[in-house]
Amino acid sequence: MAMMGVGICYADGPAKVPAYRGIIERVQPNGDTLRTYLRGDEHMHWMMTEDGWQIKENNKGWLKYVKTNRKGKVVISCRKAHNAEKRCKCEQRWLEKHGVKKAL
């Protein structure tokens, strides 16, 4: 009897909760910190730097910029993400040419 009640409670599926809107400070494997935002909903979500560049965590725990490949698919790049004030000119030029900018 108790099991039937539990089944009914979960019949609606996952809760529809938006992503946390504040800044989240993440730590890279080398100890550097990166200020990030989470955006999206239960259907689509992404992570981005404080100034709006889309990033993704790779399988080694590094937060890296994403880029669009030749087929138009968004993929993880080989470029480690940094806060805007720590980016070199070369990194900034790369972002302007290859990076994926999201609306804040």
C-alpha positions in Angstrom: 0.0 0.0 0.0 2.8 2.4 0.9 4.6 1.7 -2.4 1.6 2.8 -4.4 1.7 6.2 -2.7 5.4 6.6 -3.6 4.7 5.8 -7.2 2.1 8.5 -7.4 4.4 11.1 -5.9 7.0 10.6 -8.7 4.6 10.2 -11.6 5.1 13.9 -12.7 8.9 13.3 -13.5 11.8 15.6 -12.6 11.1 19.0 -11.1 11.4 22.0 -13.4 13.9 24.2 -11.7 16.0 26.9 -13.5 19.8 26.9 -13.1 21.3 28.8 -10.2 21.7 32.5 -11.5 24.7 33.6 -9.5 28.4 33.4 -10.1 29.9 30.0 -9.2 33.7 29.9 -8.6 35.2 26.7 -10.0 38.7 25.4 -9.4 40.8 24.1 -12.3 43.0 21.0 -11.7 46.1 23.3 -11.4 44.4 25.4 -8.7 43.4 28.4 -10.8 39.9 29.6 -10.1 37.3 30.5 -12.8 34.1 32.5 -12.3 31.3 30.8 -14.1 27.5 31.0 -14.7 25.1 28.1 -15.3 22.3 28.8 -17.7 19.4 26.9 -19.1 16.5 24.6 -17.9 15.7 21.0 -17.7 15.9 20.5 -21.5 19.1 22.5 -22.3 21.8 23.9 -20.2 25.3 25.3 -20.5 28.2 26.9 -18.5 29.9 30.1 -19.4 32.6 32.4 -18.2 31.6 35.6 -16.3 31.9 37.6 -19.6 29.8 35.1 -21.6 32.1 32.7 -23.4 30.6 29.2 -23.4 32.8 26.6 -21.6 32.5 22.9 -20.9 34.3 20.5 -18.5 36.4 17.8 -20.2 37.0 14.3 -18.9 40.1 15.4 -17.0 38.2 18.1 -15.0 39.5 21.1 -17.0 37.0 23.8 -18.0 37.7 24.6 -21.6 36.2 27.0 -24.2 33.9 25.5 -26.7 34.0 26.1 -30.5 31.8 25.3 -33.4 33.3 22.5 -35.7 33.0 22.3 -39.5 29.6 20.5 -39.2 28.2 23.3 -37.0 28.3 21.3 -33.8 29.5 22.9 -30.5 32.5 20.9 -29.2 35.1 21.3 -26.5 38.3 23.0 -27.7 41.9 22.4 -26.5 41.9 25.9 -24.9 41.7 26.1 -21.1 39.3 28.8 -19.9 40.5 31.8 -17.9 38.9 34.8 -16.2 38.9 37.8 -18.5 41.7 39.6 -16.6 44.0 36.6 -16.9 43.7 36.1 -20.6 46.6 36.9 -22.9 46.0 38.7 -26.2 46.5 35.4 -28.1 43.7 33.8 -26.1 41.4 36.8 -26.6 42.0 36.7 -30.4 41.3 33.0 -30.5 38.0 33.6 -28.6 36.9 36.3 -31.0 37.6 34.0 -34.0 36.5 30.6 -32.7 34.7 31.0 -29.3 31.0 30.7 -28.7 29.5 33.8 -27.0 26.3 33.4 -25.0 24.0 36.2 -23.8 24.4 37.0 -20.2 
